[in-house]
Amino acid sequence: MATDTPAPTGIGVLRRDFRTDPFFDGAAADRLVIRRCADCDLWLAPDATCCPGCGSEEPGWADAAGDATLVTWTVVHGRPAEDGTVPPPAVLALVELTEGPWLHTRLVGVERAALREGLPLTAVFEHPGEGESYLLFRPA
Amino acid sequence: MNAAIAGLGMTELGKVYGRSPRRLAADAVRLAAADAGLALTELDGLLVSHGLGGSPGIELADTLGLRDLRLLTQMNSFGATAGAMVSYAAASVLSGAATTVACVFSDAPLKPEQSAGSAYHRDAREWYGFGGMTAALGLRSVNAFYALAAQRHMARYGTTSEQLGAIAVSTRQWAARNPLAQMREPITLADHQASRWVAEPLHLLDCCLVSNGAIAVIVTSADRAADLARPPVHVWGWGQGHPGHRKERGSEFGLTTGAAVSGPVAMKMAGITPADVDVCQLYDCYTYTVLVSLEDYGFCAKGEGGAFAESGALAPGGALPTNTGGGQLSGYYMWGMTPLSEAVIQARGDGGERQAPANDVILVSGNGGILDHHSTLIVSPHRKGA
């Protein structure tokens, strides 16, 4: 799932906290790792803090397929920098993983005219020189 | 028997610098008490709320020299708080827990030499954890999250930017008639369409103002209010709705709000239906918020909010005068106190050039978070059931 498109500009440096190791370890290896409660057979977003099925506060982790569809999106225009240069617009989105959970993310390699509800997407990972990998999505 | 709003106090609103949130809140409570013809010592309840500029704290009671209060707390359901405060105050009055309760909101997020938007925008070089990841990728402002919601409504129901623009235009038409409004220059649909993108599909003129200031109301019994200085504004009903939109398949995010719950609850308590409502004061952090709230209250069918707005119903002379003071888009941004304060003004018949032709039943909404929290009040110049 690695990508050869240039890294989008305007993304900040990502750092781990105590809840994110499995997710960022996976992202570093181009794998989308999300929460999964095996007891309840429920897939959950990576930031889920408990399983809505059984209340477990430590649902497990599992590899998601990396396939998603577009729920909704916004094109955000950055603020001009001090030197007057304006960053390119970013397409930010809510996507629905095949497994069910939604993620807030950023789209790459997508034409604005192609944006529509249900657009098939695939996870891609960027590995910046500093900080953790970025999870992005592009048209499948 | 019902509770009533007996006093309204509003500080200067907008680019008001040099006063702390507590000082602003104290000023608003004093103004509200004076408006009602009450001495501060007659208050036995105080409910405090705030925006992003810092809390007045319940120490506000001490600042005001209030003693022997029976009710004192800080409340927060974001933009739904004003309605929640009035309903708690009304329930306290009706139960006998307190007799005369001030409810205040204050905020001072604006600083000199700083853009209004920066008060609601996060920026950093490094971001931590899952929350930080969303922000690092670019979702750094409330605007972007509401844009996601609005875009979903547009994609699902065919709602257009021009329909959102109709709300911006009608709201400004009302603001032009309100001396308290911050933005009174008329705008056209073309102005709306030409205004810069904030986060597509939201233009600048789809977004509310940011204001410093404070607003307070005083809630007491209808009988007591009748003996005070100003015409009572009777509280007929209230409700809350907190949908807890799930972030997973099947979520209604962007399509419905808590108004779908709080509206029927409040209207049932008030003994009315949407057809009885003469005036709406809807929380308008964005034009889209008005549109989706109108649907959820049942003023039009789900998905038809755009056509309803475009029909001119909300504008001066329209069938459902809405945000008659210019709302948060053009009037002033005091979170839920913006719609509530204008409702009090309309119920009293104090609207001057912008007074709605009928004011018997006024619906007030509050909306907080990213459509996470909603409150509804039904108020009237008449006693409930009279």
Interface residues (C-beta under 8 A of the other chain):
Chain A: G10 I11 G12 V13 L14 R15 R16 D17 R19 T20 F23 L44 A45 P46 D47 V71 T72 W73 T74 V75 V76 H77 A90 L92 A93 L94 E96 G100 P101 W102 L103 H104 T105 R106 R116 E117 G131 Y134 L135 L136
Chain B: A124 R125 E126 W127 Y128 G129 F130 G131 G132 M133 T134 A135 A136 L137 G138 L139 A144 A147 L148 A149 Q151 R152 A155 R156 R196 W197 V198 A199 E200 P201 L202 K247 E248 R249 S251 F253 G254
